[in-house]
Amino acid sequence: MHDIRWIRDHPELFDAGLKARGIATAAAALIDLDARRRVAQARAQELQTQRNRLSKEIGQAKAKGGDANELMAQVARSKDDQAVAEEEARAATAELDAALAGLPNLPATDVPVGPDESANVEIRRWGTPPELGFTPRDHVDIGEGLGMMDFERAAKLSGARFVVLSGALARLERALANFMLDLHTGEHGLTEVNPPALVRDEAVFGTGQLPKFGEDLFRTVNGMWLIPTAEVPLTNLVADEILAESDLPRRSTAMTWCFRLEAGAAGKDTRGMIRQHQFTKVEMVTIAHPDRSDDELERMTNCAEAVLRRLGLAYRVITLCTADMGFSARKTYDIEVWLPAQGTYREISSCSNCGDFQARRMKARFRPADGKGTQFVHTLNGSGLAVGRTLIAVLENYQRQDGSVLIPDALRPYMGGLAEIRRDAR
């Protein structure tokens, strides 16, 4: 959510930020709505003050035995006029809030400007894609060949974009999640949280999925939402709260199932596990001091990269351009892992600094150490990592010509010492 006072003071900067994201200018219309709201509010307050004065005059008139009928008629008219003014203020406020809620965050000044993903900027690479010595198979052929990845039975149960993993592959997915959590909590200083997977409207509004992206979410018959990522509950843990400055930064992580309708992804990645309705993800969230959120973004991204480095998976990091960032982000780094079967890098993590955009929606603040007033916190979120996509990367990068898969050293303690996965491994 944007601060209308800042928009009034910086309309050109606001419109420039929207333009960079490919959105039409909006400052003038928002300022006009705000003016209507303030005029109506001032009128209502003026009428209230007038009525208070008239009420005193009525009391004085009656005390003197005079006729107060005209004064009482003025009070009645003033009350009706105030009700009209208050309704006008409520309507203008609702219209202004709705307009602000539908606008994305403004990009940071160092974000590359561009119309689509072609303007994203690669900033570094790590590792070398493996030379397998044979034509690589994709994760579907590998998993089905092992007899441990079943899309047909999943479709019988739930439809398209679901999978049933079994045996060593089910254990490998669990091992990956446990490895990530242990790394983030044991070495990166994050606090593990086990949050609800069902949340209310306020929570998905707070992180920016509502009102614009409800079609991408699953909703229950009683109006709850299945979380699209643990970002939603983890970030909303501080909603409507005032933290002490000493509480910042607050860093947390969670492994959850995530649910997405993928309504805007029709026809994309229909084969395999790349894009599913239900998937497992380890998420990282930081509640940060505004002066240090840029540093926290670098730290969070490095935490996600560390997972891939420990697994020996080649990757690259790119800065997303203005048109490719998510709705709530002011700056985003995508981490893309090498997939041999596709011969390219694919996204496995996005780490974003949202500034105070989500905090304003959630009313999440902190009190500075000097005790003077309150300020909005900054919020950050990042995948650390998408577990299903990491499973894909392990299968494809560690595949062998005979159909077996070598298990990375970092995962073997989580696999009971198992060094490889073969068809007969259960």
N, C-alpha and C positions, 0 to 999 in steps of 0.2 A: 504494500500500500504506500502511496506517496503522500507527502506532507503538502497540503494545499497552501500553507503559508510560504513554503519554499518555492512553490510554483508561482505564487503571486510575485515574489521577489526576483525570480529567475526564469521568466517565461521563455526566453530565447534558448537558454541552456536546456530546459525541459524538452522543448520541441526538437532541439538538435539531437538529444538522446533518443527520442522516439524515432526520428528520421533515420538514425543510424541502425535502428532495428527494423526498418522498413514499414513504419507505422505513421499514419497521417498526423499532422500537428493537432494538438488538443488543448494547449494552454489557454487560449482565448475562451473556448467553450467552458472549460472548467472554472476559470476565473469569473465568468458570467454567472454560472450556477452558484458559486460561492457568494457572489455579490447579492443575488436574490435571497439566498439563505440568510445572510447577515442583515439585510434590510428587514426581512420578515421577523427575525429574532429581535432586532432593535425596536420594531413597531410593537411587538408583543410586550416587551419590557416597559416601553413607554406607556402603554395602556395599563399595565399593572401598577406602575407608579401613579398614574392619574387616578386609578380606582382607589388606591390607598388614600390619596389626598381627599377624594370625594367622600370616602367612608368616614374620615375624621370630621369633615364638614357636616355630614348627616348627624353625627353624634352631637356636635356642637349646636346644630339647629334644634334638635329635639330637646337638648338640655335647656334651651332658652324658650321652649314652647312654640317654636316656629314651624313653618310648613317645609317638610323635607321631601315632598313628593317628586319635585323636579330633579333634585339631586339623586334620588333613588332611581329615577328613570335614566339619568345619565350613567349611573353605575351599571344598570342592566345593559344599556347599549354598549358601554365600554367592555363589559364581559363578553358580549357576543362578538364584538370586533376583535378582542384578544384571541378568542377561540379560532377565528378565521385566520389571524396572523400566525398563530401557533401551528395551525394545519398547513399553511403555506410554507412555514419554516421546516416542518417535518417532511413535507413532500420534496422540497428543494434539497434537504439533507440526504434523503434516501436516494434521490437522483444523482447527487454528487458522489455519494459513497459507491453507488453501483458503477458509475463511470470510472472512478479511481480504481475500483477492484478489478476492472477488466483490462487495465493497462499493465504491461510487464515492467520489470525493473529496468532502470537505466544502466547502460554499460559503463564500466570503469573507463577512465581516459586512456588506459594502455591496451584496451581490447581492440584487435584489428577490425576495421569496418569492412563489411562485405555482404553481398546479397544471398549467399548460400555457402555450403561447406567447402566450396573451392577456395574460399578466402581464409580458411583455417591455416594456422601457422605452426609447422613442426618446430619444436624447440630442442628436443634431444632424443637420442636413441640409446638403448642398452641391449647388449647381447647380440649374437649373430644367429640368424635363422639356421636351423640344423640342415646338414646335407644328409638326407636319408639314404641315398643310393638306390632308391626305387620310387615309383610313382606313388605319392602319398594318397591314402584313402581318407575320406572325411569321417567325422566322428560317428555318423549314422552307420556307415559300413563297418567301422571298427566295433561299435557297441553291439550291433545286431550279429556280427560275426562271432562275438564272444558269447552271444545268447543272453545278454544281460541288459539290453536296451530294447524296449518293446513299445512301439508307437501304435500298433494295431489294437492291442488290448487296452491301451490308454484311451484310444478313440472310442472303443466299445463302452468304456466307463463314462467318459466325459466329453468326447468330441475331439475336434482338431486342436493342435497346439498344447498337447499334454503328453507326458511320457511316463512309463513305469521303468524304474531302474531296479535291478535285483543283484543279489550276490555281491561280488567284489566291487562292482560299480556303485551300488548303493552305499557300500562301506566307504568307497573312495570319496563320494560326495560328502559324507559325514566327516571323513578325515580332513578334507579341505576346509570345511567350516570350522572344525575344532582347531586346526593349525592356525587359521587366520585369527580366531579369537585369542588364542594363547599368545600369538605374536603381538597383537595390538594391546592386550592387557598386561602382558609380562614385560615387554620391551618398550612399548610406545606410550604407556601411562594412561590408557583409556580405561574407563570403568564399564564393565559388562552390565547390560540391562536386558531383562526379558520383558518386553512391553506387550500390551494387547495388540491383537491383529485386527480388531474391530474398533472403529472410532466414530465419533459423532461429526456432524456437519462442521462444527466450529474448528475441529482439528484439521480437516482437509482444506478448509478455507484459510486457516492460519499459515499453512505452508504453500498455498497458492494453487492447489489443484482445483478448487472451486473458486468462482463459478464457471470458469471457461472450459475445464477439462473433465467434467463429470462423465462424459461419454466414454472416457478411457478407463473408468473405474467400475468395479463390481459393487452393487448395492444390495443389501438384504431387504427382505420384505418389511422389516420394521424400521427401515431408514438408516441403518448403520452402514458404514463403508468398510470393505476389506482393504487393508493398507496396500498401496502400490509399492511402498518401500518403508523401511523402519525410520526413515527421515521424518515421517509424519508424527508418530508417537514420541520419538526421542526429542524432536525440536519442541513439541507442544508440552513437554514436561515443565517448561518454564512459562507457559502462557499465563497471563494475568498475574504475574509475580514481579516483585521488586527484589533483586538480588543485591547482595553487598558487593562492592568492587573487588573485595578480596576473594569472592567466590569464582572470579573469572581468571583463566578460561575454565569452562566446564566441558570436559571431553568424554564422550561415551561411545559405546559400540554395541551392536546387537546382531544376532543371527535370527532371521525370521523368514517364513514364507512370504512371498510378495505376490500380489494378484493384479493383473492388468488385462483389460479387454482388448488392448491393441487395436482400437477402432480406427485409428489413423494409419495403421500399418498393413492394410489389406494387400495381399500379394507379396509382402516383403518377408524374406527368410521363412518361407513356409516349410522348408525341409529341416528336420532335426530340432535341436534344442536352443538354437540361437535366440528365438523370440517366442516365448511361451506365455500362456495365461497364468500359470503358476510356476514360480521359481524360487530358489533359495538365494539369499544375499546376505552378506555381512556388511552392515552399514556403519559409517562413522559420522558423528555429529559433534560440532563444537559450538558452544555459546561463548562468544569472545567479547573482549573490550574493543570498542570501535577503533582505537589507535593501533591495535595489534592484529586485526583480522587478516590483513594482507600477509603477514608473517605466518599466521595460522593456516592459510591456504597452502602455502609452500610446505609447511610441516605435514599437513594432512595428505597432500599429494605424495610426499616422500614415504609416508606410512603405507599407502597403497602400492607404490612401486616396490617397496621392500618385500612384499608378498611374492611378486613375480621374480625378483632377484633370487630369493631363497629357493624358488621352484626351478630356476634356471631357464625361464621363458623369456625370449626376446620380445622387446616392446618398444614403443615410441610414445612420446608425450606431445600433445598438440594443444595450442591455445585456440579455443573456439572463437569464431568471428561473431559479430553482433547479431547476425541473422540466425545463427545456429545454436545460440545459447538457450537454455530453458527459461521459462517464464519468470521465475523468481531470482535468477542469477544475475549478478553484476560482472562476474568473471568466472570462467570455467576452464579447467584443464581436463581434457580427455586422455585417458591412457588406453592405448590400443595394443593388443597382443598379436603376435605372429601366428597365423593359422596356415600350416603347410598345404592343406587341401585346396584352400582358396588362393594361396600364393599372395596373400596380402595381410595387412594388419586390421583387426576388428576391435571395436570398443569393448573394454572389459571393466572400465571404471570412469566415472565423471566426478570431479571434485570441484565444488562451487562455493564461492563467497557470495552470500546474498545480502551483505550489508545489513541495514536496518529494515529492509523491505518486509521480511516475514515478521520481524519483531513488532512492527507497527500494526500488522494484522492481528497478532496474538496479544498485543499489549504487554510485551516482555521487556522489562527495564532493569536498570541497576542504579544504585545510589553511589555516587562518587565518594571517595574517602573523605573529602572535605565536607561532606554532608549537604552540599548545596544542590537541591533539586534532584531530579532523576534524568537519566538518559536511556535511550533505547539501546539494547545490546545488538551485536552483530551475530548472525547465524551462518554456519557453514555446514555442508554435508558432502559426503563422498562415499563411493562404493569401495569396500576394502576386503574382498572384491565380490563381484557377481559370481556366486559359487558354480552355477551351471556352466557359465562360459569359461570359467577356469578349468572345470572338468573337461570341456571340449578341447581346450588348449593342451592339457596334459595328454589326453588321448592322441591327439594329432601329432604333437611334437615328440612324444616318447613311443610312438608306434614302431613295431618291427615288422619285417617282411612276412613273417609266419603268422601274423595276425595277433600276436601277443603285445602287451604294453608294459614297458618298464615303469616302475614306480619311482618318482624322484626321491632322493635321499631324505629330504625334509619331511616327507609324508610316511616313511616306513615305520616310525614309531607309532603312528596313528593307525597303521594297517596290520598291527600285530607282528611286525617284522617281515611281512610279505614283500618280496622284491619285484615281482612281476604279476601280471594278470593274464591268465590263459583261460581258454574256454572251459576247462574243467575246474577252474578255481572258484570255490564257493565260499 
